[in-house]
Amino acid sequence: MKIPSGIRHFPNSALFVTVDQLHAKGYLVKGDEAHNVFSIEVPAEGYDGIDAGNPNKNLQPHVFHDHVLKAAMSEIAKQVAAVSEIFIFIPAKLESVFETGLTSEMRKKVVKIIQGEMIHETPVELAKRLTL
């Protein structure tokens, strides 16, 4: 995906990570190009405490921790050597739990954590948030 002019570009590789309770996505961004490098989705069916009509309503904390967090950290670890900066877009209620999973190498590269529900935003929309 091409990032238009007028929006921040990343001369060195950056990793955008978006997270919510059932999903995580990663985009590798360099210059004006962005590519999806991982996408994690936990199916709502089959987990105790999840209302399939509203998966965030009654979510048990272990679902995020045991599935999304572990998978996201594994994927970030695969990318960390190739990037200079990491930007995390995450709901405030998940931030502290997410941060506990970061290794010291990952922490050194985290430039900014932006709070909010942004899992469905494109890399261009995320880059716009960093341009402001």
Secondary structure, DSSP 8 states (H G I E B T S, - for coil): -B--TTS--EEEEEEEEEE-SSEEEEEEEEETEEEEEEEEE--STT-TT-BTTBTTTS--HHHIIIIIIHHHHHHHHHHGGG-SEEEEEE-HHHHHHHHHT--HHHHHHEEEEEES--TT--HHHHHHHHH-
